[in-house]
């Protein structure tokens, strides 16, 4: 079981998304936040459940039809970013 560690960039990404959703539907914003954190925590037991990432050394996990988590697996799982699926990446 690995520790899941969120980078500041990833937390900022998630915060901006939550703020945007909150403007239109506060309950959905909290539900989305819970879902993203629960999905990320599953990586603790299954670090390779995401697909190989587009950036070298990363992996990607679809946590919602519109959002990916990008992460690295080392001695911990580092969540690097939360990205909208329409955004060009990397």
N, C-alpha and C positions, 0 to 999 in steps of 0.2 A: 504494500500500500504506500503510494507516494503522496507527498504533500503537494497541494495545489496552491500556487502562489500567483497573485495577480500583480502585474506591473502597474505603475502609476498611469501609463498611457492607456492600458486596457480599462482601468477603472474610470478614467476620464471619458473614454469612448462610451462606456456603458451609462455613465451619468448623463451625458448629452442625449443619448437615446431615450432614457427614462424621462428626462425633462420634456422632451418633445411629445412623447406619448401622453404624459401627465396633463399637458395642455388640453387634450381632447377627451381623455378618459382616464381619470386617476386610478381607478380600480385595476384597469388593464395594465397600467404602468407598474404597479406593485406585483401583479401576477407575472408579468414578463420578467421583472427583475428576479423574482424567486425562481422562475423556470431556468433562467440563464445560470444562476449560481448552482442550482441542483444539477443541471447538465454538466457544468464544469467539474463539480465534485465527483461525478461518475468516473471522470478520468483518473481519479486516484486509484481505483481498482482496475481500470481498463485503459491505460494510457495510449494505446494504439488503436482505439476505436474510431478515431477520426481518420480522414484520408491524408495521404502525403500532401504537404503544402506546396504552393506555387513558389514560395521563397525557400531556398535551400535550408535544410535542417529544421523545417517547421512542419506542423500538421494542422489540419483544419477540421473543425467540428461544426456541422450545421445544427444550430440550437433552435432555430425558428426558420420558417420558409424564407425569411428575408435577412437573416443574420448568421454570420460565421463567427466562431471563435478561432483565432490563430494561436498556436501554442508550440512550445518546445518541450521535449522530454529529455531530461538529464537525470540528476539525482533527485530533482523535484520537477513538477510540471509547472512551467511558467506560462501563464496566460498573457499573450503579447498584445492582442487587440480584439475588439469587437467590430466587425465590418459588415456593412450592408451588402447584400449580394449583388447589387447593381454597381457598386463602386469598383473602379478599376484597381486591381491589386495584383502584384506589388508595384 
